[in-house]
Each structure stands twice: as structure tokens, then as C-alpha cells.
Amino acid sequence: MSKLEKLIEQFLREPPEVRFDDVEYLLTSFSFEEKRSKGSHHTFRNAEGLKITVPKKGGKMVKGVYIQQIVKLLNLENWNNENAD
């Protein structure tokens, strides 16, 4: 199982426990780039124009509400099922 697959499983757990570095790795794996950083808020955008802003608070875990937004934005539940074969 690859690092990306392990991270996706981690994102789909209830409750999710994910660090900002893992969020950044996952988003860049899905072709998102950090376009803006203002204070603690980091905005990522992909070529299709999808965007998400995630706060980074001193290396702590990212709140579940942001993890849920990422799961929905990237359609991770379906991605994980499609690549389980």
C-alpha cells in the first residue's frame, strides 16, 4: 500500500486525525498547488479552478471540518473504492 493510499484511508476515518503536512501532500498528489498563504490560511488551487483554504495552526492537527471538505472536493470515497482492486 502506497503512502497516498494510507493517507486516503486516514482521511476517511472517523474522526480524522491529520497533520497539515499530510493535507499538503495529499492535495499536491491530486495536482493542487499552494497559490496563497495569508497568516495561518493556505489556499490551494488546481488547473480546473477548484480551490480550498486550510488553516495551519502551529503544527497541530487540521480540524475535521476541513478534512471533510477535502474528502468531498477530491471525491476520495469513490477514489478509494475504484483503486482498491
Secondary structure in CASP SS format (residue, H / E / C, confidence):
PFRMAT SS
TARGET T0000
AUTHOR 0000-0000-0000
METHOD secondary structure of the structure
MODEL  1
M C 1.00
S C 1.00
K H 1.00
L H 1.00
E H 1.00
K H 1.00
L H 1.00
I H 1.00
E H 1.00
Q H 1.00
F H 1.00
L H 1.00
R C 1.00
E C 1.00
P C 1.00
P C 1.00
E C 1.00
V E 1.00
R E 1.00
F H 1.00
D H 1.00
D H 1.00
V H 1.00
E H 1.00
Y H 1.00
L H 1.00
L H 1.00
T H 1.00
S H 1.00
F C 1.00
S C 1.00
F C 1.00
E E 1.00
E E 1.00
K E 1.00
R E 1.00
S E 1.00
K E 1.00
G C 1.00
S C 1.00
H E 1.00
H E 1.00
T E 1.00
F E 1.00
R E 1.00
N C 1.00
A C 1.00
E C 1.00
G C 1.00
L C 1.00
K E 1.00
I E 1.00
T E 1.00
V E 1.00
P E 1.00
K C 1.00
K C 1.00
G C 1.00
G C 1.00
K C 1.00
M E 1.00
V E 1.00
K C 1.00
G H 1.00
V H 1.00
Y H 1.00
I H 1.00
Q H 1.00
Q H 1.00
I H 1.00
V H 1.00
K H 1.00
L H 1.00
L H 1.00
N C 1.00
L H 1.00
E H 1.00
N H 1.00
W H 1.00
N H 1.00
N H 1.00
E H 1.00
N C 1.00
A C 1.00
D C 1.00
END
